[in-house]
Amino acid sequence: MRIFEAFGPGERALRVGEIAARSGLHRATASRLVAELVEHGLLVRDADRRVRIGVRMWELAMRASPTLSLREAVMPFLEDLHGVVGHHAQLGVLDGVEVLFVERLSAPGSVINYTRIAGRLPLHASSSGLVLLAHAPHDLREAVLAAPLRRYTPETIATPERLRRVLADVRRHGYAYCPGHLHADALGVAVPVTGPDRQVLAALSVIVPNDDGGRAVVPVLRAAARGIARTLGNSPLAE
């Protein structure tokens, strides 16, 4: 696990020495374990001896993914949503004190977006994170409120007082609206995706240009979220 966790979202290939340093393993131990994982296809070596996560690992992870049924239910609506907004449409789930993005659709020339599939962001900084945090257990909300809130731009929520107000607004209005919170040119808007018991399972969001037309996507997001909720009501997730 320490070897696999050495690979960050933006670092798909590492040398054995880098893996050893990041994992805290002795270089000889890391080299031996990497060789065994390569033998089983869970890691692969490039021609320059750098190491990557193998397709076999991806295959096994996809079979076991707890979000697989959710993603299958969401994809038709995500594709329609992406077709309407023409920029980024994505699905995020709560994982610890972060939002984990499990699906994203983009297009050439889209506005800047820091998220990626299997990427993470702090809950306070993104529209998806705010939706998930607003509906998270009380203890988790208090833990985030008590922790340092990293500022990405002047618009990022960086104080507990403002975060409390915004979370209350998200619960009241049913969506999160984040103009310039991660990048001055980008606007994030997100709504909750609920299961048959009305529990929030995920956040459905779009990233569009930060201009005056941003609120026009809210009804489109809500319609997509309602469609997903109906689908999930008839899916194995409802059992």
C-alpha positions in Angstrom: 0.0 0.0 0.0 2.8 2.4 0.8 4.3 1.8 -2.6 1.0 2.5 -4.4 0.4 5.6 -2.3 3.7 7.0 -3.5 2.0 7.8 -6.8 0.3 11.1 -6.6 -2.5 12.3 -9.1 0.1 14.2 -11.2 2.9 11.7 -10.9 2.2 8.6 -12.9 5.8 7.4 -13.2 8.4 7.2 -10.5 11.9 5.8 -10.1 12.5 3.2 -7.5 14.5 5.6 -5.4 11.6 8.1 -5.4 9.2 5.3 -4.4 11.6 4.3 -1.5 11.8 7.9 -0.3 8.1 8.5 -0.4 7.1 5.2 1.1 9.7 5.3 3.9 11.0 1.9 2.8 14.7 0.9 2.5 15.7 1.2 -1.1 16.5 -2.6 -1.3 13.1 -3.5 0.1 11.3 -1.1 -2.2 13.3 -2.5 -5.2 12.4 -6.1 -4.2 8.7 -5.3 -3.7 8.5 -3.3 -6.9 10.0 -6.3 -8.8 7.4 -8.6 -7.3 4.5 -6.3 -8.2 5.8 -5.9 -11.8 5.9 -9.7 -12.0 2.2 -9.8 -11.2 1.3 -7.0 -13.5 0.3 -4.6 -10.8 3.2 -2.3 -11.7 5.0 -1.9 -15.0 8.4 -0.6 -16.0 8.9 1.9 -18.8 11.9 1.7 -21.1 13.7 4.2 -19.0 13.1 2.0 -15.9 10.6 4.3 -14.4 7.6 2.5 -12.7 3.9 3.0 -13.3 0.8 1.5 -11.9 -0.2 -1.4 -14.1 -3.4 -2.1 -16.0 -4.0 -5.2 -13.9 -4.2 -3.0 -10.8 -6.7 -0.8 -12.5 -8.8 -3.8 -13.5 -9.0 -5.2 -10.0 -9.7 -1.8 -8.5 -12.6 -1.2 -10.9 -14.2 -4.5 -10.0 -14.1 -3.7 -6.3 -15.0 0.0 -6.6 -17.8 1.0 -4.2 -18.7 3.8 -6.6 -19.1 1.6 -9.7 -22.9 1.3 -9.5 -23.2 5.0 -8.8 -21.0 5.9 -11.7 -23.1 3.7 -14.0 -26.3 5.3 -12.9 -24.8 8.8 -13.2 -23.1 8.6 -16.6 -26.1 9.1 -19.0 -27.1 12.2 -17.0 -23.5 13.4 -16.8 -23.1 13.1 -20.5 -26.3 15.1 -21.1 -25.2 17.7 -18.6 -21.8 18.0 -20.2 -23.5 18.5 -23.6 -25.5 21.4 -22.2 -22.7 23.3 -20.4 -19.9 22.5 -22.9 -17.2 22.7 -20.2 -16.6 20.3 -17.3 -19.2 18.0 -15.6 -18.1 15.8 -12.8 -19.1 13.5 -9.9 -17.4 13.7 -6.5 -17.9 11.6 -3.4 -16.9 12.2 0.3 -13.7 10.5 1.4 -12.4 11.5 4.8 -11.9 15.3 4.8 -11.7 15.5 1.0 -13.8 15.2 -2.0 -12.7 12.4 -4.3 -13.6 12.9 -8.0 -14.7 9.6 -9.5 -15.8 10.8 -13.0 -15.3 13.9 -15.1 -16.2 14.9 -18.7 -14.4 17.8 -20.4 -14.0 19.3 -23.8 -11.2 21.1 -25.7 -11.0 24.7 -24.9 -12.9 24.4 -21.6 -12.3 26.8 -18.7 -9.4 25.8 -16.4 -10.3 23.0 -13.9 -8.0 21.6 -11.2 -10.0 18.4 -10.7 -9.3 15.1 -12.3 -10.5 11.6 -12.1 -9.1 10.0 -8.9 -8.0 13.5 -7.8 -8.9 15.2 -4.5 -9.7 18.6 -3.1 -10.3 19.9 0.4 -14.0 20.1 1.2 -14.1 23.8 1.9 -12.5 24.9 -1.4 -14.8 23.5 -4.1 -18.5 23.4 -4.9 -18.7 19.6 -4.7 -16.8 19.7 -1.4 -19.2 22.2 0.1 -22.3 20.2 -0.9 -20.8 17.1 0.7 -19.7 18.9 3.8 -23.0 20.6 4.2 -24.7 17.2 4.5 -21.9 15.4 6.3 -22.1 14.2 9.9 -21.8 16.9 12.5 -18.4 15.6 13.8 -16.9 15.8 10.4 -18.1 19.3 9.8 -16.7 20.4 13.1 -13.3 18.8 12.4 -13.1 20.7 9.1 -14.2 24.0 10.7 -11.5 23.5 13.3 -8.7 22.8 10.8 -6.7 25.4 8.8 -8.6 26.4 5.7 -6.2 26.7 2.7 -6.7 29.8 0.6 -6.4 29.3 -3.2 -7.7 32.7 -4.3 -9.0 35.8 -2.5 -12.5 34.2 -3.0 -11.7 30.9 -1.2 -13.5 30.4 2.0 -10.8 30.8 4.6 -12.5 31.4 8.0 -14.7 29.1 10.1 -17.4 31.8 10.4 -17.8 32.2 6.6 -17.7 28.5 6.1 -20.6 28.0 8.6 -22.7 30.6 6.8 -22.0 29.1 3.4 -22.8 25.5 4.6 -26.1 26.8 6.0 -26.9 28.5 2.6 -26.1 25.2 0.8 -28.6 23.3 2.9 -31.2 26.0 2.5 -30.9 26.6 -1.2 -29.9 23.1 -2.3 -26.7 24.0 -4.2 -23.2 25.4 -3.8 -22.1 28.4 -5.9 -18.4 29.1 -5.9 -17.2 31.9 -8.2 -13.4 32.1 -8.3 -12.9 29.9 -5.3 -10.1 27.8 -6.9 -9.2 29.9 -9.9 -10.3 33.5 -10.7 -11.6 32.4 -14.2 -13.6 29.4 -13.1 -17.0 29.0 -11.4 -18.0 25.8 -9.7 -21.7 24.9 -9.1 -22.8 21.7 -7.4 -25.9 19.9 -6.2 -26.3 16.8 -4.1 -27.1 13.4 -5.5 -29.4 11.5 -3.2 -30.2 7.8 -2.8 -33.6 6.1 -2.2 -33.4 7.1 1.5 -32.6 10.7 0.7 -29.1 10.3 2.0 -26.5 12.3 0.0 -24.3 9.9 -1.9 -22.3 12.3 -4.1 -22.1 15.8 -5.5 -22.8 16.5 -9.2 -21.0 19.6 -10.4 -20.0 21.7 -13.4 -17.1 24.0 -13.9 -17.9 26.9 -16.2 -16.5 30.4 -16.9 -16.8 32.8 -14.0 -19.3 35.2 -15.6 -22.8 36.5 -15.0 -24.5 33.6 -16.7 -23.3 31.0 -14.1 -26.6 30.6 -12.2 -28.4 29.4 -15.4 -26.8 26.0 -14.9 -28.5 25.5 -11.5 -31.8 24.2 -13.0 -29.9 21.9 -15.4 -27.9 20.4 -12.5 -31.1 20.0 -10.4 -32.9 18.2 -13.3 -29.9 15.8 -13.7 -29.7 15.1 -10.0 -33.5 14.3 -9.9 -33.0 11.9 -12.8 -30.1 10.2 -11.1 -32.1 9.9 -7.9 -35.0 8.2 -9.8 -32.5 5.8 -11.4 -30.9 4.9 -8.1 -34.3 4.2 -6.7 -34.6 1.3 -9.1 -30.9 0.2 -8.9 -29.1 -2.4 -6.7 -28.0 0.6 -4.6 -31.6 0.7 -3.3 -31.4 -2.8 -1.9 
